[in-house]
Amino acid sequence: MAKKYDYLIVGAGLFGSVFAYEASKLNKKCLVIDRRDHIGGNIYCENIEGINVHKYGAHIFHTSNKKIWDYINQFATFNRYINSPIANYKGEIYNLPFNMNTFNKLWGVITPQEAKNKIEEQKKEYSINIPKNLEEQAISLVGFDIYEKLIKGYTEKQWGRSTIDLPSFIIKRLPVRFTYDNNYFDDKYQGIPEGGYNIIIEKMLKDVDVKLSTDFFSDREKFEMMADKIVFTGMIDEFYNYKFGLLQYRSLEFKHEILEKENYQGNAVVNYTDRETPYTRIIEHKHFEFGNQEKTVITKEYPSEWKVGDEPYYPVNDDRNSNIFKLYKDLADKEKNVIFGGRLADYKYYDMHHVIYHALEALSREFGSLF
């Protein structure tokens, strides 16, 4: 019996949407399904009080790849937003990433050499040759003051563990700039789509069949019979029924608030780097698009341990999980009719430009070097 679709795409996020868009241009019939009741995955925005609220955390598009920048710009016009987060440590405000503004606030230094000398002085004081944990790794890279105020508390909240119990490889390097530059990213291209990210996904899926609030695993056999091939963007261990064990993640809880004021914190992103504040950061969404609405919407992000049924956000890429993922990856590589892609299928944290790049790569493998 002929199957109804060429491709069943599990997940209406960025990877699945790019694949569906390009495949449909080649006259391939695609069905996209998603557990959630909306398209867009984690880049979905909800319009609240005229503000595009990033429902699953801040998403700033950035890349140095002109091909990817040109690709995404066919779907939306991007504004001039530059990501310049600040850190709040017990009421003290510091610029991120670590730069001369940060060092001046910490130590009163003026010149790059003074800042370098101060960092080296603190590193020598601890004489760490081979870092045994994240704490020692951080101090060996940037000294004690930066570690204590801007790394320790934030990291312990993010991972739910003490820094002395976290492996050193989590922060192999830390961005340190000896310039007065608050731009968080080094990429050539950066911005937020005017009108939010939904515009992009809606255009990608305009000519594609989509079914929302639909769980692939609720009737897997039926869905597998609907298409010649599957593009799977969910958790790779779930695809294989956790046969080698669960891969671990950190999850997030987002608490959104509408405030009766025009401007709450004066910046889109403020990280709270002390251990006592239960959330890691507050997002004020209107600043992404330079809004002047009378009200504002903020989101507090609370990290949490992940369990089956929770939304997975950050893979825990330690040795245990890496070994388990390799077992699943070996199985995935043998599949003839399943294409795996995206952060959950690859068990890797991706920025948006990485997702697009890998989706186009998958399309090129499938249809030839068209992209």
Long-range contacts (C-beta under 8 A, 24 or more apart in sequence): 3-225, 3-226, 3-227, 3-228, 4-29, 4-31, 4-226, 4-227, 5-29, 5-30, 5-31, 5-209, 5-226, 5-227, 5-228, 6-30, 6-227, 6-228, 6-229, 7-31, 7-227, 7-228, 7-229, 7-230, 7-231, 8-33, 8-223, 8-224, 8-226, 8-227, 8-229, 8-230, 8-231, 9-33, 9-230, 9-231, 9-233, 10-34, 10-216, 10-223, 10-230, 10-231, 10-232, 10-233, 10-234, 11-41, 11-231, 11-232, 11-233, 11-234, 11-342, 11-344, 12-36, 12-38, 12-39, 12-40, 12-41, 12-201, 12-205, 12-210, 12-212, 13-40, 13-41, 13-42, 13-43, 13-233, 13-342, 13-355, 14-40, 14-41, 14-43, 14-201, 14-342, 14-352, 14-355, 14-356, 14-359, 15-231, 15-233, 15-341, 15-342, 15-355, 15-358, 15-359, 16-41, 16-231, 16-233, 16-341, 16-342, 17-200, 17-201, 17-204, 17-205, 18-204, 18-355, 18-356, 18-359, 18-360, 18-363, 19-231, 19-339, 19-341, 19-359, 19-362, 19-363, 20-204, 20-205, 20-208, 20-231, 21-203, 21-204, 21-205, 21-208, 22-359, 22-360, 22-363, 22-370, 22-371, 23-363, 23-366, 23-367, 24-207, 24-208, 26-367, 26-370, 29-209, 30-208, 30-209, 31-208, 31-209, 31-210, 31-211, 31-226, 31-227, 32-205, 32-208, 32-209, 32-210, 32-211, 33-210, 33-211, 33-212, 33-214, 33-216, 33-223, 34-210, 34-211, 34-212, 34-213, 34-214, 35-213, 35-214, 35-215, 35-216, 36-212, 36-213, 37-212, 37-213, 38-212, 39-198, 39-201, 39-202, 39-205, 39-210, 39-212, 40-197, 40-198, 40-201, 42-313, 43-197, 43-200, 43-201, 43-352, 44-197, 44-198, 44-201, 45-196, 45-197, 45-198, 47-196, 48-256, 48-258, 48-297, 49-258, 49-293, 49-295, 49-296, 49-297, 50-291, 50-293, 51-285, 51-286, 51-289, 51-291, 51-293, 51-295, 51-296, 51-297, 52-195, 52-196, 52-197, 52-198, 52-285, 52-288, 52-289, 53-256, 53-285, 53-297, 53-299, 54-197, 54-283, 54-285, 54-288, 54-299, 55-254, 55-256, 56-252, 56-254, 56-311, 57-252, 57-254, 57-283, 57-299, 57-301, 57-313, 58-268, 58-269, 58-281, 58-283, 58-288, 59-197, 59-352, 60-185, 60-190, 60-191, 60-192, 60-288, 61-189, 61-190, 61-191, 61-192, 61-193, 61-352, 61-353, 62-185, 62-187, 62-189, 62-190, 62-351, 62-353, 63-187, 63-188, 63-189, 63-351, 63-353, 64-186, 64-187, 64-188, 64-189, 65-353, 65-357, 66-188, 66-189, 68-353, 68-356, 68-357, 69-188, 69-189, 69-353, 71-356, 71-360, 72-200, 72-352, 72-353, 72-356, 75-193, 75-199, 75-200, 75-203, 75-204, 76-193, 76-194, 76-195, 76-197, 76-199, 76-200, 76-203, 77-193, 77-194, 78-191, 78-192, 78-193, 78-194, 79-191, 79-192, 79-193, 79-194, 79-289, 79-290, 80-191, 81-190, 81-191, 81-192, 81-268, 81-288, 81-289, 81-290, 82-183, 82-190, 83-183, 83-184, 83-185, 83-190, 83-268, 83-269, 84-182, 84-183, 84-184, 84-267, 85-184, 85-267, 85-268, 85-269, 85-270, 85-271, 85-281, 86-267, 86-269, 86-270, 86-271, 87-149, 87-150, 87-154, 87-270, 87-271, 87-272, 87-273, 88-270, 88-271, 88-272, 88-273, 89-149, 89-150, 89-153, 89-272, 89-273, 89-274, 90-274, 92-149, 94-149, 94-150, 95-182, 96-150, 96-182, 96-184, 96-271, 97-175, 97-176, 97-177, 97-184, 98-142, 98-146, 98-150, 98-174, 98-175, 98-176, 98-177, 99-176, 99-177, 99-178, 99-179, 99-180, 99-181, 99-182, 100-177, 100-178, 100-179, 100-180, 100-181, 101-180, 101-182, 102-146, 102-150, 106-145, 106-146, 106-149, 107-145, 112-178, 112-179, 115-178, 116-178, 118-143, 119-143, 119-146, 119-176, 131-168, 132-168, 133-163, 133-164, 133-165, 133-166, 133-167, 133-168, 134-163, 134-164, 134-166, 134-167, 134-168, 134-170, 134-171, 135-163, 135-164, 135-166, 136-168, 137-168, 137-169, 137-170, 137-171, 137-172, 138-163, 138-171, 138-174, 141-171, 141-173, 141-174, 141-176, 142-174, 142-176, 149-273, 150-273, 151-273, 152-273, 152-275, 153-272, 153-273, 153-274, 153-275, 153-276, 153-277, 154-271, 154-272, 154-273, 154-280, 156-275, 157-275, 157-277, 157-278, 157-279, 157-280, 157-303, 158-250, 158-280, 158-303, 158-314, 159-250, 159-303, 159-316, 160-250, 160-303, 160-304, 160-305, 167-318, 192-288, 192-289, 194-289, 196-289, 228-337, 229-337, 229-338, 229-339, 230-337, 230-338, 230-339, 231-338, 231-339, 231-341, 231-362, 232-338, 232-339, 232-340, 232-341, 232-345, 233-340, 233-341, 233-342, 233-344, 233-345, 234-344, 234-345, 235-312, 235-344, 235-345, 236-325, 236-328, 236-329, 236-332, 236-340, 236-344, 236-345, 236-346, 236-347, 237-324, 237-328, 239-328, 239-332, 239-338, 239-340, 239-345, 240-328, 240-331, 244-324, 244-327, 244-328, 245-324, 246-308, 247-315, 247-316, 247-321, 247-324, 247-325, 247-328, 247-347, 248-306, 248-315, 248-316, 248-320, 248-321, 249-306, 249-310, 249-312, 249-313, 249-314, 249-315, 249-316, 250-303, 250-304, 250-305, 250-306, 250-313, 250-314, 250-316, 251-303, 251-304, 251-305, 251-306, 251-310, 251-311, 251-312, 251-313, 252-301, 252-302, 252-303, 252-304, 252-311, 252-313, 253-301, 253-302, 253-304, 254-299, 254-300, 254-301, 254-302, 255-279, 255-299, 255-300, 255-302, 256-297, 256-298, 256-299, 257-297, 257-298, 257-299, 257-300, 258-295, 258-296, 258-297, 259-295, 259-296, 259-297, 259-298, 260-295, 261-295, 261-296, 262-292, 262-293, 262-294, 262-295, 262-296, 263-296, 264-296, 264-298, 265-298, 278-302, 312-344, 314-349, 315-343, 315-347, 315-348, 315-349, 317-347, 317-348, 321-347, 339-366
